[in-house]
Amino acid sequence: MALRALVARKSLGLGFQSEAKILAVGSAAHSRGFQTFSLPDLPYDYGALEPAISGEIMQLHHQKHHQTYVTNYNKALEQLQDAIAKGDAAAVVKLQSAIKFNGGGHVNHSIFWKNLTPVSHGGGEPPHGSLGWAIDTNFGSMEALVQKINAEGAALQGSGWVWLALDKELKKLVVETTANQDPLVTKGPTLVPLLGIDVWEHAYYLQYKNVRPDYLKNIWKVINWKYAGEVYEKESP
């Protein structure tokens, strides 16, 4: 389904496959012989994460920002197919940045929506089972992990993401940051995203202004640890 487009897989080598294994990034349709992508529905209402994240932010973030990444990703893939058909190597190379940025934006946001859930549906409840044990083993405590993610997310210059990931090669949990819309796989092919927090200003500015640390502090109230735990159980070696 998602991210299995032949053009994207064979031509780009962006390594989105690990993300594609663990999330549904929206329904795909076939147009002019290649696969296109669509905006995934949210599993909750826009206002369901209040007061941690306002409904206005969620609606704009989903309908405008994520939709723009999807639209531009499909456009770039169509242009890529045309360039390949024409044997235009220069155009193929030129399109790589647009595909990485917009495809990464689609991948990252599709994970992000799943990482959030209303308090009434378990948002903010600490992880249990093997993920809880792994957090204690790798970071000392849940509190220490939150502090580390918040510190790295607040310190990230410009726009980007902060991640809790499973490194399948090292068999441990790690915290990573990525710039702009780079997907986590750009930091290493064995990294599996369990939790990603968007620290672009569009994710919080309308509510928190320029105080990113307050946004990072409050988002934990609606983090969907159940989803992260399911991914960990599936992907843990």
N, C-alpha and C positions, 0 to 999 in steps of 0.2 A: 504494500500500500504506500504509505508516505515515505518519501525520500528514497524510492527505489527507481527513480527515473533513470533510464538507460543513459541518457546524455549526461546527467549530473554524476552518475556513478563512474562511468568509464572515462569521461573527459576531464573531470575536475579533481578527483582524488582528494576531496575535502574531508573525507573520513567522517561523514555524518552517520555512518551505519550504527555505531554504538548507541547514539541517541535514538535512532529510529526503532531500535529493539524495545525500548522501554516506554514509549509514549505514542499516542495517536495525535498526529499533528494536523488533523483536519482531513476531510474527505478529498480524494483526488479524482479528477476527471480527465478524460483523454480528449485532446484537441489537436487537430492537424497532425495526428500520429505521435504526439508526445504527451507525457503526463503533466498535468497542472495541479496546483494545490489551492486549497480554500481555507478560509478562516475557521478554526475549530470553535464549536460552541463552548461557552463556559458551563461548568456543572453547578453553578449557583447564580443568583441574581447579582446585578452590579452593586447593589447596596448591602449585600449580605455580609460583607467584611467590615462594615462600620462598627465601631469608630476607628479601628486601626487603619483602614484604607477607605476613603470616601467613595461613594457610588459614582460621583462625577469623574474622579480619577480613573476608576475601573472602566467606565464606559468609554472615555476618551482613549485610554491605553489600549483597550481591546479593539474597539471599532475603528479608530483612526490610526494609531501607531502600528499595531500588529497587522491590520488590514493593508497598510501601505507596504510593509515588508512582503506580504504575500503577493500583492499586485506587482511589485517591482521584481520579485523573484521569478514569477511566471513570465514577465516581459523579458527578463534577461535570459531565461532558458530558451524562449522562442528565438531570440536573437542569436543565441549560441547555436541552436540547431541550424538556423539559416547560414551562419558563418561556416559551420562544418560542412554543410552541403555544398557550399561554394568553394571550399578549400581555402578560406581566408584565415590563415594562421594568425595574422596580426589582430584581427577582430576577436578571435578566440581568446587570445592572451589578454586583450583589453577588457573583456567581459568578466575575467576571473574575480576582480575586486567587487563588482556589483553582485555577483552570485554569492560570494563569501559573505558579504555584508547582509544582504537581504535574506539569503537562505539561512544564515546564522541567526538573524533576527526572528525568523519563523520558528526555527528549532528551539531557541532559547525561551521565547515566550510561550510556546506550547508546553514546555516543561514547567515554566513559572506558574501558569494557571493551575496545574495539577499540584503544585507545591503549596497552594493556599486552599483553605476551606473555612467556612464559618465556625464560630465558637460552638454553635448549636450542633454541629456535625463533627466535633472533636478537634477543632482548630486550637492549636496551642498545647494540646495534651502531649506530654513528653513521650519519646519513643520507648517501646517495650521490646522484649525479646532480644534477638541477636544484634539488632542495630543498637539498642541501648547499651548492651555489653561492649560492643565495638567502640562506641563513643567513650565510655569510661576507660577502656583499655588504651585507646589512642590519644585521648586528650585529658584524661584524669577525671573529668566530670562533664555533665551537660552544661553547667554554668561556665566552665572553662572554654568549651567549644563555642558557645554563644558569644563570649567575650572576644575570642579570637576572630570569629567571622565579622562581628561588628567593628572591630578595630581595623581589619583589612578592608572591609567595605567602605568605612569612613575615610580611610587613607588613600583609596584609589583615586588617582587624579583623572579628571575629566569623566567620561562616561564608560560604563562597563558593568561587569557582573562579578559577584563573589559566590563561590561554590563550595559545597561539601560533596566530596567525590569518593568513590571507591577506586583505589588503584589495584586493578586485578593482578598486575604483575608483582607488586610489592605486598599484596594481600593486606592492605591497611587503608584506613580512612585518611584523607588529606583535605586541606583547605587550599583552594586556588582562586586566583582572580583572572579575568580575561578582559581585554580592552574592547570598547565599542560593542559590536555584536558578534565578536569571535565566539564560536561555540567551544565548549570545554575540550573537545577532541583536539583542538589546535595546540593544547598543552601536552598532549600525549595520547596515543591510540589506545592505551589500556585504562584510561580514566572513564569511569561511568558516573554521570551526574545523578546524585541523590536529591540534592537541594540547590536551587539557584535563586539568588536574590538580585533583582534588577536595581542597579543604583544609578541609572540614567535619571536626569531631573524630571522627565515626563512621568516617572513612576511615583513621584511624591511631592513635586514642587507646589502644586495648587493647594495642598494641605499643610505641608511642613516648611514651605518656603525653601531657604537655603540651609536648613538645619537637618542635614542628612542623618546624623546620629540619632535624632528623635524618631525618624522613620524606621531606622534599623532596630531601635529598641522596641517599637510597637508592633512591628510586623510579626514578631515571634508569637503574638497572641492569636494569629490565624494561620500559622504554619501547619501543614498537613503531614505530620510525622508518620501517619499510617501509610501514606503513599510512598514516602521515602523508605520505610521499613520493608514494604513489599518489593520495591526495586532491589534493595540490598539482599533480601532473601533469594531473589531470582538470580542475581548476578554474582553473589559472593562465591568464590572458588572453594 
